[in-house]
Structures are given as C-alpha cells and as structure tokens.
Amino acid sequence: MMKNFYKVKFYLAFLPLFLFIGCAEAIPLEVKCIQDVDGNDWSPPRIVETKCFSNVRNDQYCPIYLELRENHTAYLIDTTDGPSKQFAEKLDILFSNETEFVNRNKPYTRISIVELNDKQSVTGFKPLGTICRPRSGTITPWKADQAHGSEGALAIQSDFTNKFLSPIQGVKAKLSESTKANRTLIIEHINSLVNQPVYQFTGEGYKNRRLVILSDLLQWSDRFKLVRECKRKPKGCSSFKSFYEQTSQNNRSYLDQMKPKLDGHSRVEIHHIQNKAVRDSKIEDQLKNFWIGFFEWAGVPKENIDYYLLPDSQ
C-alpha cells in the first residue's frame, strides 16, 4: 500500500513537468517559429526552436517562415579604386561588429555583401556573402537576443561570433585587398541588386530594405562619366532632376530602364569616400545632390536617405 502511495506522490510531483513537455510537443512548428517562446510581445520575438531556421549555406540562420522575414540589409562596397589604407580604415568603421551587426541589424535580418567592381558581369554577379543574423545571446537593443533559460548562453554567443561575425570579417578582408577596376557601374549594380529576385532585395521576400553604399560615387562608364557630366553647362549634375532633363533622350530612356524599384519601406545610407579622383574633380556637393535625387526618383522618401561625407585622411 505504501509503495503505491509513493508512486502516486512521484507522479504528482512531476505532473507539471509532464504537462509542460506534452504541451510544448503539441505546439505546431509554424506557431513555434513565429511566436515568442514565452509569449512576450517583443519585436522581433525570441525564437529558440532551431528547426525554425535554415541551415542551407546561402540561407543560413534565415527564418523558414515568411512572418519573420522582415528586414534585409545589403552592403554595396565599391572597390573600383583599388586597395588603400584609407579604404581599409573606412571599411573597418562601417563593418564594426558591435555598432553595425549587433546594434543596427535586428535578429533574423538578412545580410548581403556585394562588391561593386568589374570582375563579374553586372547582370549576374554573386554576393560575396549572404547570411541571416542569428540571436547574439547577449544584452542588446533587441530583447530577443537574450538567452532563454532553456538554452546555453555561451553556446549561442559562440555561434554568433564564430558562424556569423567571423565570416563577415573574412569578407571584409577580401574587399580590402580587391584590385582596381576599369569601370565603376554604380547605377547598373544598384539596378541588378534591387530588381533581380535572385538577390531577395526586391521588397517581396523582405518588406524593409536597407541599402548601405560605400563609394566615391563617381559613376564611370562609356555612357556616363560623372566627372565629365557634372561639369557640363548649364547645371551639370547639381541635382539628378537637372541631369536627367539635360541629358539625351537615349540616356533618359536608359536611366528609365535602369531605375531601381524602391519604395517607402526602403532606407538608403550613402557613405561617401574622398579619394584623389573626388578631390581633383571638386564636385563633392554635386555628387551628394545627384545621388540623393537619384534615390528619391527611385521611390525612397527623402527622410529615409542618409548621406555621410567621410573624413579625408589623405
């Protein structure tokens, strides 16, 4: 009799645990993958189920359900001027682990890094890297980053450093060593990146798009050489509108075809590098107005466009 009594007591003691496990197993994956593990009203939610994220190489750590695919940050890095100490310094600042990839990109954000150079065809280039930002396991502006009681904080932090931050820094090293190019096709690279579905930056897969550009902004192609165009009278490229109206009908038609499909959910950051070509041209202000106007023409609200003239260290 006493033996049965202790058996009942044992089951009652562990009943809450059995019920918790049973309920957890009963929750469908599609619910686990879009709702916070503790029911918190956090944006983004804290998702701890590993099955909710892809382990495919070009989709690593990306949510498998569309509800969490909200943000995509694409970095367009212009290496056409070749390697230099100044470029490496500017890239180091932009690719700061703590500032950029922890505090400025939410968990689950897709990160794509594209080199702007003439090594690959502008219509079929491959990003140097694309990966989604996993949770960091640390205290950040995003509560979802914090480790859950059911997880190992050190393991999450280790994966974040070794499998997310380290590959990005590896790409940064490649960019710093990239060789000089003969052409700088900024307009064409932006068009391909934004309009071709293969890069997942069209606004369909990810609603919120953030385009970060590090460049001297000197488009240099057979059709458009901004160093020359900006000195063309009467208005040069003092604004994109005046440039568009002043150029030939053939060029306007080409620009219309190259127009990137951006919208009110898009943000653009322009980090303007000063190099010898920019210094010699003396058209920094015109370049600023030209590219801000270009992105307004493409559909980005002016308040969503940030321009930074980087310090000249030469």
C-alpha positions in Angstrom: 0.0 0.0 0.0 2.8 2.4 1.0 4.6 1.5 -2.3 1.6 2.6 -4.4 1.3 5.8 -2.2 4.9 6.8 -3.1 4.3 6.1 -6.8 1.3 8.4 -6.8 3.3 11.1 -4.9 6.1 10.8 -7.5 3.7 11.2 -10.5 2.0 14.2 -8.8 5.4 15.9 -8.1 6.4 15.7 -11.8 2.9 16.2 -13.3 3.6 19.9 -14.2 6.8 18.9 -16.0 5.0 16.2 -17.9 2.2 18.6 -18.8 4.7 21.3 -19.9 6.6 18.8 -22.1 3.4 17.4 -23.6 2.1 20.9 -24.4 5.4 22.0 -25.9 5.4 19.0 -28.1 1.8 19.7 -29.1 2.6 23.2 -30.4 2.8 23.2 -34.2 6.2 24.2 -35.7 4.6 27.0 -37.6 3.5 28.5 -34.3 6.8 28.0 -32.5 8.6 29.7 -35.4 6.7 33.0 -35.3 5.6 33.4 -31.7 7.9 34.4 -28.7 8.8 31.3 -26.7 7.4 32.9 -23.5 4.5 34.8 -25.1 6.3 38.1 -24.8 5.1 40.9 -27.0 8.6 41.5 -28.4 9.6 42.7 -31.8 11.2 40.6 -33.1 10.1 37.7 -30.9 12.5 35.3 -29.2 12.5 32.1 -31.2 14.6 29.2 -29.6 13.5 26.3 -31.8 16.4 25.5 -34.1 14.2 23.9 -36.7 12.7 27.4 -37.4 15.9 28.4 -39.2 17.6 27.3 -42.4 21.0 25.6 -42.4 21.4 25.8 -46.1 24.7 27.6 -46.9 23.2 30.6 -48.8 20.3 30.9 -46.4 22.0 30.1 -43.1 20.1 31.2 -39.9 17.3 32.6 -42.1 13.7 32.1 -40.8 11.9 29.4 -42.7 8.5 31.2 -42.2 7.8 34.4 -44.0 6.4 36.1 -40.9 9.9 36.7 -39.6 11.4 37.6 -42.9 11.0 41.4 -42.5 14.4 43.0 -42.8 17.2 42.8 -45.4 20.3 44.9 -45.3 22.5 44.9 -48.4 26.0 46.4 -48.4 27.3 47.6 -51.8 31.0 48.2 -51.4 32.8 50.0 -54.2 36.3 48.6 -54.6 37.0 50.0 -58.1 39.7 52.4 -56.8 41.8 49.6 -55.6 43.3 48.8 -52.2 44.4 51.7 -50.0 44.9 52.4 -46.3 42.1 54.9 -46.3 39.6 52.5 -47.9 40.5 49.8 -45.4 40.0 52.2 -42.5 36.6 53.3 -43.8 35.5 49.7 -44.3 36.7 48.8 -40.7 34.5 51.5 -39.3 31.5 50.6 -41.4 31.8 46.9 -40.6 32.2 47.3 -36.9 30.8 44.2 -35.2 29.2 45.9 -32.2 27.9 49.0 -34.0 26.7 47.6 -37.3 26.0 43.9 -36.9 24.8 43.9 -33.3 23.1 47.2 -32.7 21.9 48.3 -36.1 20.6 45.0 -37.5 17.8 43.2 -35.7 17.9 39.4 -35.1 16.8 37.5 -38.2 17.8 40.3 -40.6 19.3 39.0 -43.9 22.7 40.5 -44.5 24.1 40.6 -48.1 27.5 41.9 -49.1 28.1 42.8 -52.7 31.3 44.0 -54.3 31.0 46.8 -56.8 33.8 46.0 -59.3 34.1 44.9 -62.9 35.4 41.4 -62.1 31.9 39.9 -62.6 29.2 40.7 -65.1 26.9 43.3 -63.6 23.9 41.2 -64.6 25.0 38.0 -62.9 27.3 38.9 -60.1 27.3 36.8 -56.9 27.3 38.4 -53.5 30.5 37.8 -51.5 28.3 36.7 -48.6 24.7 36.4 -47.6 23.5 35.2 -44.2 20.8 36.0 -41.7 21.7 37.5 -38.3 21.2 35.0 -35.5 20.4 35.9 -31.9 23.6 37.0 -30.1 22.8 35.6 -26.6 23.8 38.9 -25.1 22.1 42.1 -23.9 21.4 44.4 -27.0 18.7 46.8 -28.0 16.7 43.7 -29.0 15.3 41.7 -26.1 15.0 38.7 -28.4 18.9 38.4 -28.3 18.9 37.4 -24.7 19.5 33.7 -24.0 16.5 31.8 -22.8 16.5 29.6 -19.6 16.3 26.5 -21.8 19.4 27.5 -23.8 23.1 27.7 -23.1 24.1 31.4 -23.3 27.8 30.6 -24.0 26.9 28.3 -26.9 24.7 31.0 -28.5 27.4 33.6 -28.1 30.0 31.3 -29.6 27.9 30.5 -32.6 27.1 34.2 -33.1 30.8 35.1 -33.1 32.2 32.1 -35.0 29.5 31.4 -37.5 28.2 34.9 -38.2 30.6 37.7 -37.3 33.8 35.8 -38.3 32.6 35.1 -41.9 31.7 38.7 -42.3 35.1 39.8 -41.2 36.6 37.4 -43.7 34.6 39.0 -46.5 35.9 42.4 -45.3 39.5 41.2 -45.6 38.8 40.2 -49.2 37.2 43.6 -50.0 40.2 45.4 -48.6 42.6 43.6 -51.0 40.5 43.9 -54.1 42.2 45.1 -57.2 41.5 48.3 -59.2 38.8 48.2 -61.9 38.5 49.9 -65.3 34.8 50.8 -64.8 32.5 51.9 -62.0 28.9 50.8 -62.8 27.1 52.1 -59.8 23.7 52.6 -61.4 23.8 49.2 -63.0 24.8 47.4 -59.8 22.0 49.0 -57.9 19.5 48.1 -60.6 20.6 44.4 -60.6 20.7 44.2 -56.8 17.2 45.8 -56.3 15.3 44.4 -59.3 16.5 40.9 -59.8 14.7 38.3 -57.5 17.8 36.2 -57.1 19.2 38.7 -54.5 15.9 38.7 -52.5 16.1 42.5 -52.3 13.0 43.2 -54.4 10.7 44.0 -51.5 8.7 40.9 -51.9 10.5 38.5 -49.7 11.6 41.1 -47.2 9.5 44.3 -46.8 12.0 46.5 -45.1 15.1 47.1 -47.3 18.2 49.0 -46.2 20.9 49.7 -48.8 24.3 50.8 -47.5 26.7 52.1 -50.0 30.4 52.8 -49.5 31.7 54.5 -52.6 33.4 57.6 -54.1 30.1 57.9 -56.1 32.0 58.5 -59.4 30.0 56.5 -62.0 32.5 55.7 -64.7 31.1 54.0 -67.8 31.0 54.5 -71.6 27.6 56.1 -71.2 28.1 58.2 -68.0 31.2 59.7 -66.6 30.1 61.8 -63.8 33.4 63.7 -63.6 32.6 65.0 -67.1 28.8 65.2 -66.8 28.9 67.3 -63.6 30.9 70.0 -65.4 28.5 70.1 -68.3 26.8 73.5 -68.5 24.4 74.9 -67.5 23.6 72.8 -64.4 25.8 69.7 -64.7 24.7 67.2 -62.1 23.8 69.7 -59.4 20.6 67.7 -59.0 19.5 64.4 -60.5 16.5 66.1 -61.9 18.5 68.7 -63.9 20.9 66.0 -65.1 18.0 63.8 -66.2 16.4 66.7 -68.1 19.6 67.9 -69.7 20.9 64.5 -70.9 19.9 63.0 -74.3 16.7 61.1 -75.0 18.7 57.9 -75.4 20.3 58.4 -72.0 16.9 59.2 -70.3 15.5 56.0 -71.8 18.4 54.0 -70.5 18.0 55.6 -67.0 14.3 54.7 -67.1 15.2 51.1 -67.8 17.9 51.1 -65.0 15.5 52.6 -62.4 15.6 50.6 -59.2 12.2 49.7 -57.7 12.4 51.1 -54.3 9.6 52.4 -52.0 8.6 53.9 -48.7 9.9 50.9 -46.8 13.4 51.4 -48.2 16.2 53.1 -46.5 19.5 54.2 -48.1 22.8 55.1 -46.4 25.4 56.7 -48.6 29.0 56.7 -47.2 31.0 59.0 -49.5 34.7 58.2 -49.7 37.1 61.0 -50.5 39.9 59.9 -52.8 42.2 61.6 -55.4 39.6 61.4 -58.2 36.9 63.1 -56.0 39.4 65.7 -54.7 40.6 66.6 -58.1 37.1 66.8 -59.6 35.9 69.3 -57.0 32.3 68.1 -57.4 31.6 66.6 -53.9 28.4 68.7 -53.4 27.1 67.9 -56.9 27.7 64.2 -56.2 25.8 64.4 -53.0 22.8 66.1 -54.6 22.9 63.8 -57.6 22.7 60.6 -55.7 20.1 61.8 -53.1 18.0 62.9 -56.0 18.6 59.6 -57.8 17.2 57.6 -54.9 14.2 60.0 -54.4 13.5 59.4 -58.1 13.6 55.7 -57.5 10.9 55.9 -54.8 12.8 56.4 -51.5 11.4 59.2 -49.3 14.0 61.9 -48.7 13.8 61.4 -44.9 14.9 57.8 -45.5 18.1 58.8 -47.2 21.2 59.4 -45.1 24.4 60.9 -46.6 27.7 60.8 -44.8 30.8 62.6 -46.2 33.6 60.6 -44.8 36.7 62.4 -43.4 39.5 62.7 -45.9 42.6 61.1 -44.3 45.0 61.8 -47.2 
